Amino acid sequence: MAHIRPAKCPRCGSARVAAIIPNPPAAHSRLFEDLKARRAVLAKRAPTGNDPRWCCLKCRLEWGHPRGLSGSSASQNDLA
């Protein structure tokens, strides 16, 4: 299921939002392009099943938990 990238960060309003890739697939050219263009970032930890989907590249907020559990101050946008 594809997730629509939020237009801006719920904390600072920056449009510099990147998808978090929790468990990157094997080398894939599109993944490298997305990482280079800062449309995606690699997760900093092993996947838990309730990992955030989005990261603000300006203030570093992570949000969009799939089960709606708050791991950030952006709980109203947890299902983004």
N, C-alpha and C positions, 0 to 999 in steps of 0.2 A: 504494500500500500504506500503510495507516494504521499509525502507530507508537503503542504504548501509553505514555503519559506515566509516567515513573518516579515512585514515591511519595515519594522523598526523594533528596537529593544524596548521592553516595557519599563526598564529602569531609567535609562538615560536618553532614549529617543533616537539613538544612532541607527542609521540604515546599514551599518557594517555588521550584518548578522550572518553567521556561518552555521551550516549543519554540522553536528558532531557525529563522527563516524566511530561507533563503539567497537566494532570488530571488523576491521577492513578486510575486504576480499583480497585474494591474490592479486599481484601486480595487474593493474588495469589502467589503460591510458586515460580514461575519463576521470578516474579518481585522482591521478596525478595532475590533470588539468585543473580540477576543482580545488585541490590543495594549493597549487601554485597561484591561482586566481583569488585565493582566500574566500572561496564559496563554501569550503568545508575545512574542518580541523579534526585531527585524530583525538580520540578520547584519552584522558590522562590515566585512566584506571581500567581494570578488567570489567566487562559488562556484568551488571547485576540483575537485569530485567526491568529495572525502573530508572534507567539512565536518562538524563536530559537530552533533548533533541537539538537544541539550539544554543549558540554561544554568541555573545556580543563581543566583537573584536576591540571595542573601545573600553568598556567598563568590566569585561570578563564575566558578566552574569551568565549563568547557564540556566535554562528553563525548558519547559515542555515535557514534563514527565508523563509517560504513557498511561500510568495508572492514576494520575491526578494527585499523587502524593507530593507534598511540597518539599523540595530540596533547596529551594531558593525563595527569595522574597516575591517572586512573580506568580504566586499560586493562582491568581485569576486567569492566567494564560497557560496553565499547566497542560491543557489539552490542545494547544495551538498546533 
